[in-house]
Every structure is written in structure tokens, then in C-alpha cells.
Amino acid sequence: MSGGGGERVKKAVMYGSGNIGRGFIGRLFSDSGYEVVFLSRRLTELLSQRGGYTVRSVGNEGATEKRVAPVRAVAAGSDGAVAEIASCDVMATAVGVRNLADIAPWIARGVAARMRASGGPLDILLCENLMDASAFMRREIYRCLDGAQRDWAEKNLGLVEVSVGCIVPQMDAEAARRDPLLVCAEPFDILPVDRDAFRGPIPDIHGLIPFSPFEYCIDRKLYVHNCAHAVCAYLGYVRGHVTIWEAITDARVERDVRAAMTAGATALARKFPGLGWESVEENVSGFLERLHNRALGDTVARVGADPLRKLRRDDRIVGAALFCQEQGVDPAPILKGLCAALRFDASGDASAALLREELRERGLGYVVERRMGVRPEEALYGKILAACRGVL
């Protein structure tokens, strides 16, 4: 695509047109001067017809709206999608963990077409909630490439893990009916990325922060921010709150969330001494302030949804407790949130229903070992049982 003066406009391909794709990553691309091409399953026609959409940034001080344009969309699984991948300047995915394997063959076809057409490197920002997302995607993509294509990809395909911190809640049904493209998000534009994963020059994208070692950013997001968000949801649910901001304004919930965050941030500081860009207190106070954003209307049911996944060993609560133990930090504040998660029974949440059924029929020990992945010989096993005694 060319601008009015004949200059070439940079093109970013966004695989996924959901809330994160439109409300955060697509917006950052647009703010940085890119035409944004969405590879979409459900909004293709509407995005292309309108050529743009609105992001409403909401905070307690009010709301502002920004039009994201120019944009267009191509069917996610199509020859058109392959052509866009082959010719873009940068790419990102935000499709959800369950869909990553499905899009890998199409990315592979785009990689092969790019190799034939220009031979230029392709960097893909993986905006997914998956540990080791880059290794997973490289395996899935390589399944669909021949030997020469894999050799090219080793040198030219950058699979760049990203720490997405922006809170983008689900739109309410009435607002979504009035404008299916409208998305609300908090006013947040920090995007840490893995500096060492790029194969081409690091793109000039608003808010992008290249960081090395990126493990720091992954641990920070999962064991400090995601952990605190979930703990707030579960403690708030137990105390009868509907939204996150109502929960965090409850003094008891705020105290316990602050303690859980402080434990995780202290462990982070011990693992990476002198490395982080924020102190323990800045990590805690900054995120707590964001939780007070009542304009987002984010609910404890949404944030706490699928507790079986969020209680796994490699996820935000049990993972954070293990992380603290490894760094010599008492995980007790996090276990308070874990106990609340075991009482979460939001209507319509199949994961919560199964968890409650297994607790009732098989007992806490079974859930801790089989669902959380904590073995009886591990110190955390006994600590979980002790923390939940008399609570369930």
C-alpha cells in the first residue's frame, strides 16, 4: 500500500481480531504508522467495509475514543492470508492457546511463500497466555515445512514472546450489539518483548520494550500481576463482590491482594537482583492502582473463570506459590487466594463445577495432587492442606 505521496505504508498482520488483537496490539500497530491487516474468522467483512474501528480507553477520570485506521481483514484460513503473511513488515498473533495449532499450517504456508518471494526475515509477536509459546509454535510450524524451508526459518523466522499486560474486558452484550467492532480497554501501552528472539531489525512500535533476559517479564506477569488479578477475583467472589474494582476497594481483599503481590514481587527481585525496571513497591502499587479502574467493569466471574486451569502447577497461583518457595519467600499470602479459588462456583463455569464436584467426592488431597500437580512429598502439598483446613 502507498501513501498519498507515493511512499510505501508499513503493513502489520494481526492474526486474530478479538479484544486483545483490536483493543491493544492492533491499536499499537496503528499508532506506529502501520496499516493493520486482520486475519479473522468472524469480523472479516465488517472490518474491511468500515476500514477502521473505535477503541474506547476508560479510566476513573473518564473515557477517550480513538479510531484505529486504516485496517482491513482477510479470512484467517485462506490463500489471501498466506499472501499477507508473505508480504508484511511485522506480524502478531492473539488467537488464544486453543487455536494456536490450527493457525500454524497457514503461518507455515506464509513462511514458505515469503521465502520464495523476498527472502526477508519475518518476526511474529506471540501475544498468547502460554509458557514457552515460541517453542510450541516453532514445533507446530516446522511440521508443515520441508527441510530447506526449516533451514530458512531457523535464520529468518523470529517467534517473539510478548508479555501482554493490558486489561481488555469483554464488552457487555448491548454495547457489542450496537457496534460489534467497538472495544474498551484500560489506557495502557507498555509491551515488553523478547529482545533476543528477533531475526530482523526490532520494529519501531509504540510502547514496545525489548528486554533480555525475557524470563524476567514472563515471571513478572504470571507470578505477580496475573496472580494478583486472580487472587483479587477469588477473594472478591467469596466476599460477594461482582466486579474487580468493588473487590479491591474492600479493605480485607486489598490487604490480602497486596500481600500476595508483595510475596511474588519479592521473589522476583531475589531471582533477578538489580535487573527489573521496577522495585517491589512499584510493582505492587502500580498494578493495584490499575485494579481500581471501575470504568472497565471487569467482573470477578470473568477474571476467575476456569479455576482448574488457573490452579495448575505451571499457572498463576500454584506456580506463584512454588516460585516464592524456590526463592525463600513465604507463599502463605498466595495460598489464601488459592483457598478462595476452591470456593469459586460462578454460574455456568463448567471448570468450577467440576472442581467443586471433585472436592466433594474425592477430597482436597486428590485435587492438590491430580489437578494442581503438587505431589505429597513436596513441602507445598502440606502447606496447601493446612491453609485450606476449616475453610472448605
N, C-alpha and C positions, 0 to 999 in steps of 0.2 A: 504494500500500500504506500502511496506517496502523499506528501502534504501539498498544500496549495502552491508552494514554490518549487515543487518537483523533488524535494528531499524525501528520502525513504523514512517511513514511520516504523519504529521498532514494534515487533509483534511478540506478545506473550500468549502462550496457550495455557488455559486453565482447565485441567481435566476434573470436571465436577462443578455443578452450578448451584450447590447448596449454600447454606448460610455462611460457612467459612469461606467458600470459594468466591461468593459475591460480596459478602459483608466485610471481608478482611483482605484476603490475598488479591482478589480482583481489583479492589479499591487501591491497594498499594501499587500494583502494576500501573493502573490508570494515572495515579498521582505522579508516577515517574515517567510519563510520556509514552507509554505503550498502548497500542491497540490491543484489546483483550479479546481473544477468541475462546469461547467456552466450548468444550466438548461435553455435551449434555444429553441426558436421556429424556428429560421431561419439559424443559423450558426452551427448547431449540427455536421453535417458530416465534415465540413471543420476544425472546432476546433479539433475534435478527430483525423482526418487524420494528421494534422500538429503537434499536441501535444504542440503547443505554438503559440504566435503571437508577433508582434512588437508594442511597444508604442514609439512614437516619441515625446520627450519633446522639445518644441520650445519656444525660447525667442529671444529678440532682439540681444543677443550676439551669437546666433547660435542654432543649434539643436543637440541633442544626441538621440541615439536609444538604447532601451533595449528590450531584448527578455524575455517575460513572459512565463515561463515553470517550471514544467510540468503542462499542462492543458488537460482536456478532456471535453466532453459535452454529455448530456443526454437530450432526448426530454422532454420539460417542463412539459407536462401533460401526465405522464406515470408511470407505476409501477417502472421503473428504477429510476425516480425522487424521488419517495417515499422511495426507499431503500437508496438513497444517503442522504436524509434528516435524516433518521433514524440512520445513522452511522457517520455523520460528527462531526467535533470538533467545528465548528462555521459556521454560515450561514449569508448571507446578501441578500437583495432584492434591485433591481434597475430596476423596470419594468414600472414605470410611474403610476400616480394616477389612470388612467382609467382602468388599468389592475389588480389592487390590489385585487378586489373582485373575479376575475377569478382565481387567484392563491391560494386563501385562502383554498379551499377544498383540494387541493393537499398538502398544508402545514399541514392541519389537519390530512390527512392520514399519513403523515410522522411522525407527533407527536404521533399518536396512535401506529404506528409501533415501534417508539423509546421507548415508554412506555413499550411495550411488550418485546422488545429485551434487552435493557440495563437499562432502567430507569434513565439514565443520563440526566442532565439538557441540554436544548438547548437554546442558545442565538442567536437571529436573529437581525442583524443590518438593520434598515429600512432606506434605503437611498432614500427617496421619498420626493417630494415637497408637503407635506400635513401636515397641522396643526393637532396635536393630532393623528398622524399616528398610534401610538401604540394602542390607544383606538379603532380606526376604525378596525385595523387588529384583535385585540382580539375578538371583536364582530363577525367579519366575520368567524374567525377560530372556535370560540365556537359554531356557528350554526351547525357545522359539527361534533361535538364531543358529546358523551353521558356524563352522569353525572360523572362517575368515571374518564373519560378522562379529563373533565374540572377541576375536583379536582386536578388531577395530573398536569395539565397545570398551574394552579394557583401558584403552588410551583416551577415548573421546566421550564416553558416556559418564557424566557425573551424576550420581544419585545422592542428593544433598539433604541430609536430615535437618528438620526445622523444629523449633520449639514454638508452637502456636499458643500464645497466652491470652489473646483477645477473647472476651466473653461475648458470644453471639447467641442469645437465647432463641427459642422457637417463637415465631410470630403467632399472635392469637388468631383464631380461625376467622374472625370477622375482618381484621386488617388484611390477612392473606387473601381473602375473597375479593376485597376491594382492589387490591393490587398485588398479584402473585409475585411480582419481582421486587417489591419493597422489602428491605431487610433492615433490622435495627441492631445496633452494636454499641458497645461502650467506646468512648473516644480514646483509642489505644492504638499505637502504630509502631511497636517495637517487635522486630522479627529476628531473633538470633538464629544463625545458620552455621553449619559445619564448614569452617574455612577450608579444611584440608580435603574436602570431597569434590571441589570444583575441578573440572577438566579445562574449561575455558576461562577467560578473564571473569572475575567476580562482577556481576552486573550491578549497575547503578540503580538501585531500587530504594525508594523512600522507606526509612525505618529499618532496613536490613543491617544487621550487626554480625559480621563474620567473627567466629570465636573458635579458639583452639586451646586446650582440648575440649571438644564439644560435649564430652561426657558430663562436664560441669553443668551445662544448660539442661541436659536431659534429667539429671538428678534434681536440679533445682525445680524444674517444672513438676516432675512426678511426686517427689518426696516432700516438697514444701508447698507449692501452690495447689496442685491437684489434691493433695492430701487434705489441706486446709478447707478447700471447697467442699469436698465430700464430708469431712467431719462436721462442717457447719450445717450441711443438708441433713445429716442423720441426727445430730443433736437437736436441730431445729424441729425436725419431724416429730421426734419423741416428745418435745415440749409443745406441740400443737401449732407450730407456725406453718404458714403456707408458702411464703416467699423467703428468699435468701436474705434480703435486707431486713425483713422482720426478725429473722432468726439472729442475725449478727447484732441487732440492737438490743437483744435480750442479754443482760449483763452476764448471766451464767454461761450462756453459749459463747459470747465474745471472749470471756476469760478462758474457757476450755479450748477454743479455736486458737487463740493467741499462744497458749501453752503448747499445743500440738505443732504449730508453725515454728515456734522457738526451738523445740526439740529438733525438728528436721533441719532448720537453718543452722543450728549449732553443729550438727553432724556434717552438714555440707562444708562449713568453714573448717572443720577438722580434717576433712578429706582433701580439700583444696586450699591449704593455708596461703593467704596472700594473693589468691587468684581471682576471686569473684569481684564483680564490679559493684556489688552492694554488700554492706555489712549485714550482720544478723538482724539488727533492729530495722534497717531499711527494707530488707526482705519481708519482714513481718508487717511493719506499719503500712508499707505501700500497698500490699495486697489486701490487708484488712480494710483500708480506705476504699478500695475498689468494690469490696463486697457490700458496702453501704449504698451503692447506686440503686436507689429504689425505682428509678425510671426504667431500668431493664426489665423489671417484673419477673425476674428469673425465679422459678419455683423450686422448692426442696424436692418435689417429686421428680422433676427433670434431672436435677444435679445428682440425686441419689439413685436414679434408675439403674437397673441391672446390678444389684449388690453382689451377686455371685462373681461377676467379672471384677468388680472393684475391690473385692476381698481376696483376690488371688495373690499368691506369693510374689508375683512379678508386677503387681499393680500398686495403687496409690496408698493403701492403708497398711496392709501386712508388709508390703515392700518397704514402706517408710519405717515401720517398726523394726524390721530387720536391719535396715540401713543405719538406724540410730544405734542399735546394739553393736554393729560392726565398728562404729566409731566411738564406742564407750559412752553413749548418751542414753539416759533412761527413757524407754519408749512408753512409759505409763500414760502420758497425756494423749498419745495416739490410740492406745488401747481403749481409752474412754470413748472415743469415736467409733472404734470397732464394735464395742458392746452395743452402742446405739444402732449401728448398721444391722445388727442381728434382730432388732426390733422393728425394722423398716418393713411395712406391709402396705405400701401405697396401692390403691385400687388399680387393677389392670396390669400390674407389673408381674409378669409370669416368673421372672427370676426371683423376685421377693417371695412369691407364693411357694415356689419350690424350696427356697431356703427355709422358710418357716415350717414347711412340712417335714423336711429332713431333721431340723432341730427337734421337732416334736416326736418323730418316730425313731430317729437314730441317735439323737443326742449331740451335745456340743463337741465332744471328742471326735466324733465322726466328721463333723463339718470342718473342724480345725485341720484334721489330717487330710481328708479327701478333697475338700473344696478350697481350703486356704493353702494346702501344700506344706504345712508345718508338721514335722514328724515329732512323735512323743519324746524322742531323745534330745530334741532341741530345747534350749532354755526358754525360747519364746512360747512354746506349747504350754508349759505350766503357767507362765505369766498370763496368757490369754484366759485359761480356765479360771485362774484366781481373780482376774479383773472382772470376769462376767459372772462370778458366783453371786447369787442373790439378785442379779439384775434381770435375767431371763425368766 
